[in-house]
Amino acid sequence: GDTVPVEISVAAVETADDALGAETLIHGIFRDISDQVWYEQTLEELHENARDLVRAETEGEIAESIVETAVEAINRDFVAVYLFNPEDERLHPITHSDDVSEAFGDLPSLSLGESIVGEAYLTSESVRLADARTEECLHNPDAPVRSVLVAPIDGFGAIVCGHTSVDEFEATDQRLLELLSRNAEV
């Protein structure tokens, strides 16, 4: 009973002459384009978010907009934004999605050299882990998060997303989070 967006290719095919004569058959291929439609809608929402980020006046407002967009538009769970503090050279959590507190409690500040968030910040490259438990990167090993995706906000901090399944994040998720990160940088 669900509606699924499809792309349709149709062709007319002539059959060979036989005792009954030639026939024209219509051949159709229906392809599910749900992922493509979702991606296009998400890009539009990220574009709208960029306008909101420009109007934001504080780092806190920007961070809240990032979390809201990651949760609602990109459909991510366990989202947190960390900002770099040059005084103590650590990344501090500034805001997070509602599910983070329940799963992790209070988020700790992170050192640059001893965390994947710090690694992403220092190298300005995203980090995508299929199973965070095998990487021993979680401060709480009992937390339900298995997959982790971190996108740096160059010069400012990083966006962190988690998921309860192993190997949940794909290249598309990474590109979308990186786009959100670049919008936040600006």
Backbone torsions as a table, in degrees:
resi	resn	phi	psi	omega
1	GLY	NA	-2.6	-179.8
2	ASP	-81.4	151.9	173.6
3	THR	-92.1	132.0	-178.8
4	VAL	-124.3	126.2	176.4
5	PRO	-69.3	135.1	-178.7
6	VAL	-132.8	157.2	170.2
7	GLU	-110.0	135.1	-174.7
8	ILE	-118.5	130.8	171.8
9	SER	-116.4	129.4	-177.5
10	VAL	-128.9	140.8	176.9
11	ALA	-142.6	145.6	173.8
12	ALA	-93.9	133.5	-178.8
13	VAL	-123.0	126.8	176.8
14	GLU	-89.0	131.1	176.2
15	THR	-85.9	163.0	-179.3
16	ALA	-70.8	153.5	175.1
17	ASP	-65.0	134.7	172.9
18	ASP	-139.8	-163.7	-177.2
19	ALA	-60.5	-29.5	-178.2
20	LEU	-90.8	-10.3	-178.4
21	GLY	101.1	171.1	-179.0
22	ALA	-77.7	150.0	177.0
23	GLU	-126.6	151.4	172.7
24	THR	-105.8	122.4	177.6
25	LEU	-109.1	145.6	176.5
26	ILE	-102.4	125.2	-178.8
27	HIS	-112.0	124.3	-178.7
28	GLY	-126.7	142.5	175.9
29	ILE	-123.0	124.9	177.9
30	PHE	-108.7	125.3	-179.1
31	ARG	-118.5	128.3	177.7
32	ASP	-68.8	121.8	179.8
33	ILE	-115.1	27.8	-178.6
34	SER	-56.3	-45.0	-179.1
35	ASP	-63.0	-41.0	179.5
36	GLN	-64.5	-42.6	178.9
37	VAL	-64.5	-43.7	178.0
38	TRP	-59.9	-44.5	-179.0
39	TYR	-61.8	-44.8	179.3
40	GLU	-63.4	-41.8	178.4
41	GLN	-65.6	-38.9	178.8
42	THR	-65.3	-41.9	176.7
43	LEU	-61.0	-40.0	177.8
44	GLU	-63.5	-42.0	178.5
45	GLU	-66.0	-35.9	176.2
46	LEU	-66.5	-36.5	176.6
47	HIS	-63.2	-43.8	177.4
48	GLU	-64.0	-39.1	178.7
49	ASN	-62.6	-34.7	179.4
50	ALA	-59.5	-38.3	177.7
51	ARG	-65.6	-40.1	177.7
52	ASP	-64.2	-39.6	-179.9
53	LEU	-63.8	-37.5	179.6
54	VAL	-63.6	-34.9	-178.8
55	ARG	-81.3	-15.5	-178.7
56	ALA	-65.6	143.5	-175.5
57	GLU	-107.6	-17.1	-178.7
58	THR	-130.2	162.5	175.9
59	GLU	-61.6	-35.2	178.5
60	GLY	-63.2	-42.9	177.8
61	GLU	-64.1	-40.1	178.1
62	ILE	-63.5	-46.7	-179.6
63	ALA	-61.4	-42.2	178.5
64	GLU	-63.8	-38.9	177.5
65	SER	-65.2	-38.9	177.6
66	ILE	-60.9	-49.0	-178.3
67	VAL	-62.4	-46.9	-179.2
68	GLU	-59.0	-43.5	-179.6
69	THR	-67.8	-42.3	179.3
70	ALA	-62.5	-38.9	-179.2
71	VAL	-74.6	-49.2	-172.5
72	GLU	-84.1	-44.3	-174.7
73	ALA	-87.1	-45.4	-177.1
74	ILE	-89.3	-9.4	176.6
75	ASN	63.2	49.7	-179.2
76	ARG	-108.3	153.6	176.9
77	ASP	-110.7	168.2	173.8
78	PHE	45.6	62.8	-177.2
79	VAL	-104.2	133.6	175.9
80	ALA	-139.6	149.7	174.6
81	VAL	-116.9	127.5	176.7
82	TYR	-110.5	139.3	175.5
83	LEU	-117.7	143.9	-180.0
84	PHE	-81.3	134.1	175.4
85	ASN	-111.5	111.2	-177.2
86	PRO	-66.6	-21.4	-179.2
87	GLU	-66.4	-44.3	179.4
88	ASP	-109.6	2.8	178.9
89	GLU	52.7	46.5	178.5
90	ARG	-132.6	159.2	174.3
91	LEU	-97.0	127.9	-177.4
92	HIS	-115.5	136.9	176.8
93	PRO	-68.7	130.1	-179.8
94	ILE	-105.2	-33.8	175.6
95	THR	-161.8	164.7	-179.2
96	HIS	-158.2	166.8	177.5
97	SER	-72.0	160.9	-175.4
98	ASP	-59.8	-32.3	-176.8
99	ASP	-72.3	-15.7	-177.5
100	VAL	-66.6	-46.0	-178.0
101	SER	-59.1	-42.7	-179.2
102	GLU	-65.0	-39.4	-176.9
103	ALA	-81.9	-34.5	-171.7
104	PHE	-118.1	-17.2	-170.5
105	GLY	76.0	-146.7	177.9
106	ASP	-75.1	131.1	178.3
107	LEU	-77.5	137.3	178.8
108	PRO	-83.3	160.9	167.8
109	SER	-75.3	155.8	-172.9
110	LEU	-124.3	141.6	175.2
111	SER	-80.3	154.4	-177.3
112	LEU	-69.2	-39.8	-173.6
113	GLY	-87.8	-5.8	-173.6
114	GLU	-125.3	24.0	179.2
115	SER	-147.2	154.2	177.2
116	ILE	-69.9	-28.0	176.3
117	VAL	-66.7	-43.3	176.3
118	GLY	-63.7	-38.5	177.9
119	GLU	-61.9	-45.5	179.0
120	ALA	-62.4	-42.3	-179.9
121	TYR	-62.8	-47.0	-176.8
122	LEU	-67.7	-39.6	-176.4
123	THR	-90.3	-11.0	-175.1
124	SER	57.4	32.1	177.6
125	GLU	-128.5	141.3	178.9
126	SER	-66.7	153.3	176.6
127	VAL	-123.8	130.2	178.9
128	ARG	-127.4	116.5	-179.7
129	LEU	-110.1	130.0	178.7
130	ALA	-71.2	-38.5	179.3
131	ASP	-143.5	103.0	-176.7
132	ALA	-63.2	-26.9	-179.1
133	ARG	-68.9	-33.2	178.0
134	THR	-75.4	-21.6	178.9
135	GLU	-88.9	-8.2	-178.6
136	GLU	50.5	47.3	-177.9
137	CYS	-104.9	-4.7	-178.5
138	LEU	-89.8	136.5	177.9
139	HIS	-73.2	-18.7	176.4
140	ASN	-124.6	98.1	-176.5
141	PRO	-65.4	-13.2	177.2
142	ASP	-88.0	-2.2	179.8
143	ALA	-65.1	149.7	-176.4
144	PRO	-74.3	-6.5	-175.6
145	VAL	-74.2	133.7	176.7
146	ARG	-115.6	-54.2	178.7
147	SER	-88.7	144.6	179.1
148	VAL	-136.2	138.9	175.4
149	LEU	-131.7	127.1	-179.7
150	VAL	-124.8	128.6	176.0
151	ALA	-119.3	123.3	179.2
152	PRO	-71.3	147.8	168.9
153	ILE	-107.5	94.1	-169.7
154	ASP	-47.6	123.5	177.4
155	GLY	82.8	-7.0	-175.6
156	PHE	-124.3	-41.7	-175.5
157	GLY	167.3	-139.2	-177.3
158	ALA	-159.3	155.7	172.8
159	ILE	-106.8	133.2	-180.0
160	VAL	-121.4	133.1	174.8
161	CYS	-126.3	146.5	176.9
162	GLY	-132.1	164.8	176.0
163	HIS	-148.3	151.1	-176.4
164	THR	-78.0	-12.7	178.7
165	SER	-98.3	151.3	175.9
166	VAL	-74.2	140.9	174.7
167	ASP	55.7	45.6	-176.3
168	GLU	-81.7	-32.8	-171.8
169	PHE	-88.3	134.4	178.6
170	GLU	-110.4	175.3	179.4
171	ALA	-59.6	-34.4	178.5
172	THR	-63.2	-43.9	178.1
173	ASP	-59.7	-42.9	-179.7
174	GLN	-63.2	-45.5	179.8
175	ARG	-61.1	-41.7	-179.8
176	LEU	-66.1	-42.6	178.8
177	LEU	-66.6	-37.0	177.0
178	GLU	-65.7	-36.4	176.6
179	LEU	-65.0	-43.3	175.8
180	LEU	-60.4	-41.4	179.3
181	SER	-62.4	-45.5	179.0
182	ARG	-63.4	-39.1	176.3
183	ASN	-61.2	-40.8	179.9
184	ALA	-66.4	-37.0	178.3
185	GLU	-57.9	-46.9	-178.0
186	VAL	-63.4	NA	NA
